[in-house]
């Protein structure tokens, strides 16, 4: 066999491999800043924080066209703590997202793996701070079912007029009880012109199936180009997840109102959230927050935010809500931060 033939075969193999890989995208977000927290049991804390406006991450996503409008797709996304270089999400390799599925153009998709809860996606659409961004995160006060679900099958509508919809079921996969650790949720919304109306639901069981929780949220936004108005109302009962913490025995009604104002390269976000605790625990709380993002380019911005939560419960109590950000629960009822975020 001639050397020339071997070179041609090798070149063909390399070209074929490159073509097969061409639909895979490497992407990420790097975010770090200074965080000042106070008002908690730990007193005043100043530190370098990672993922304040958006969780720092490295991801891989890809799709293969299977014909007739059907494609296979996957996402693998890992969280990174920029301040230490360690993995986020408790050290889970692809703790942010890990799923694979099929998509039918104009209809929707089915995906399996670790995915965002539908109620979190609802909050993300309704919150001026995008659910988890900066100190003003709606995640500080609203129940989101833990943000992500493991062992999940999700059906999502895509491109059906203005309709947005998701249904998700997360298998508990517990040896103790098949219902333990089980999660389920749904989101339904409709976009029409400047109006975006959403509703979300989540139900979860704990590890031994001795307690469960459920949350429902409805709301909408009206976008006037320069100014965008936000409103959300939530009801939660039982064992719920707020800011990454499990809080049992809840019975709350929450209202969030906010504004997003766009002025050239600057975006101002502000919100007020009121939590009415209807249980015997007297866990009422109110949060006021304001943030600013200054765009340096399409991929880089500087940001700052400040938030304060007025808790009826004392510091350290189960119903003492803390001011966190996209990657931290926070330690106190007041926080200020500023930093830089870059996407690639």
Buried (B, 14 or more C-beta within 10 A) or exposed (E): EEEEEEEEEEEEEEEEEEEEEEBEEEEBBBBBBBBBBBBBEEEEBEEEBBBBBBBBBBBBBBBEEEEEEEBBBBBBBBBBBBBEEEBBBEEBEBBBBBBEBBBBEEEBBEBBBBBBBBBBBBBBBBBBBBBBBBBBBBBBBBBBBBBBBBBBBBBBBBEEEEEBBBBBBBBBEBEEBEEBBBBBBBBBBBBEEEEBBBBBBBBBBBEEBEBBBBBBBBBBBBBEEEEBBBBBBBBBBBBBBBBBBBBEBBBBEBBBBBBBBBEEEEBBBBBBBBBEBEEEBEBBBBBBBBBBBEBEEEEBBBBBBBBBBBBBBEBEBEBBBBBBBBBBBBBBBBBBBBBBBBBE
